C-alpha cells in the first residue's frame, strides 16, 4: 500500500495514525519532497477522474487567480496545475491493488481492509 500526502497535513496525520493503529503497512510518498509525476496523475484520472482529487476547498486553490480557476475545465489544464501545486491534491491518496481513495474516511479504510484480509 502506498500513501501519498504531505507530512504536516492534519488529514494525512489522522490517516497515518489510523493505519498504524490498525497495523497496516504502507510506504509514504511526500508530495513536498518527491513531487508527483504526470504519469501518476494521468493514472489516477483514468481510474477516478481528476475532479475526485482536485481539492477546491484548500488554501492553495483559493489563492489562485480567477482566470486560472476558470481555465481548469479539462484534464489537459488540471493535471499540469496539480503537478506544479501538489497541495491542491486531495490528501491523503491511498493506493493499493484494486483500491484508490482520496481523503480520510475510517469506514472506507476499514471496509477495504476487512475485505482484504
C-alpha positions as CSV (number, residue, x, y, z in Angstrom):
1,X,0.0,0.0,0.0
2,X,1.2,3.5,-0.8
3,X,0.1,6.6,0.9
4,X,0.6,10.0,-0.8
5,X,0.5,13.2,1.1
6,X,2.2,16.0,3.0
7,X,3.6,15.3,6.5
8,X,2.2,18.5,8.1
9,X,-1.4,17.9,6.8
10,X,-3.8,17.1,9.7
11,X,-5.9,14.8,7.5
12,X,-2.8,12.9,6.4
13,X,-1.7,12.6,10.1
14,X,-5.1,11.2,11.0
15,X,-4.9,8.6,8.2
16,X,-1.4,7.6,9.1
17,X,-2.3,7.2,12.7
18,X,-5.3,5.1,11.8
19,X,-3.1,2.9,9.6
20,X,-0.6,2.4,12.3
21,X,-3.2,1.7,15.0
22,X,-4.7,-1.0,12.6
23,X,-1.2,-2.4,11.8
24,X,-1.4,-1.7,8.1
25,X,1.9,-1.5,6.5
26,X,2.4,1.3,4.0
27,X,5.0,3.3,2.1
28,X,4.7,7.1,2.4
29,X,5.3,9.4,-0.6
30,X,5.7,13.0,0.4
31,X,4.5,15.4,-2.3
32,X,6.6,18.2,-1.0
33,X,9.9,16.2,-1.1
34,X,9.2,13.9,-4.1
35,X,6.6,15.7,-6.2
36,X,4.3,13.7,-8.4
37,X,4.7,12.5,-11.9
38,X,2.3,13.5,-14.7
39,X,2.0,9.7,-15.5
40,X,0.7,9.0,-11.9
41,X,-1.8,11.9,-12.2
42,X,-3.0,10.5,-15.5
43,X,-3.3,7.1,-14.0
44,X,-5.5,8.5,-11.2
45,X,-7.5,10.5,-13.7
46,X,-8.2,7.4,-15.7
47,X,-9.3,5.5,-12.6
48,X,-11.3,8.2,-10.9
49,X,-11.4,11.4,-12.8
50,X,-9.3,14.4,-11.8
51,X,-12.3,16.1,-10.2
52,X,-12.1,13.4,-7.4
53,X,-8.6,14.6,-6.4
54,X,-8.6,18.3,-7.2
55,X,-9.1,19.9,-3.8
56,X,-11.0,23.1,-4.4
57,X,-11.6,23.7,-0.6
58,X,-7.9,24.2,0.3
59,X,-5.9,27.4,0.6
60,X,-3.8,26.8,-2.5
61,X,-6.9,26.6,-4.8
62,X,-8.5,29.6,-3.1
63,X,-5.3,31.6,-3.6
64,X,-5.3,31.1,-7.4
65,X,-6.5,34.0,-9.6
66,X,-9.9,33.7,-11.1
67,X,-8.6,33.2,-14.6
68,X,-6.6,30.2,-13.6
69,X,-9.6,28.7,-11.6
70,X,-12.0,29.1,-14.5
71,X,-9.5,27.6,-17.0
72,X,-9.4,24.3,-15.1
73,X,-12.1,22.6,-17.2
74,X,-10.2,19.7,-18.7
75,X,-7.6,17.1,-17.9
76,X,-5.1,19.0,-20.0
77,X,-5.4,22.1,-17.8
78,X,-5.9,20.3,-14.4
79,X,-3.1,17.8,-14.3
80,X,-0.1,20.2,-15.0
81,X,-1.6,22.6,-12.4
82,X,-1.8,19.7,-9.9
83,X,1.7,18.6,-10.7
84,X,3.0,22.1,-10.0
85,X,0.8,22.7,-6.9
86,X,0.7,19.3,-5.1
87,X,-1.0,21.0,-2.2
88,X,-4.2,21.1,-4.4
89,X,-4.3,17.2,-4.5
90,X,-6.9,15.9,-2.0
91,X,-5.0,14.1,0.7
92,X,-4.1,11.5,1.6
93,X,-4.2,9.4,-1.5
94,X,-4.3,5.7,-0.6
95,X,-3.3,3.4,-3.4
96,X,-3.3,-0.3,-3.3
97,X,-4.2,-3.1,-5.7
98,X,-7.8,-2.5,-6.5
99,X,-8.2,0.4,-4.1
100,X,-7.7,4.1,-4.7
101,X,-9.1,6.6,-2.2
102,X,-8.7,10.3,-1.9
103,X,-9.0,11.7,1.7
104,X,-9.5,10.1,5.0
105,X,-12.6,8.0,5.9
106,X,-12.3,5.4,8.6
107,X,-15.3,3.4,7.3
108,X,-13.9,3.2,3.8
109,X,-10.5,2.2,5.1
110,X,-11.9,-0.4,7.4
111,X,-14.2,-1.8,4.7
112,X,-11.3,-2.2,2.3
113,X,-9.0,-3.8,5.0
114,X,-11.7,-6.2,6.1
115,X,-12.3,-7.4,2.5
116,X,-8.5,-7.6,2.0
117,X,-8.0,-10.0,5.0
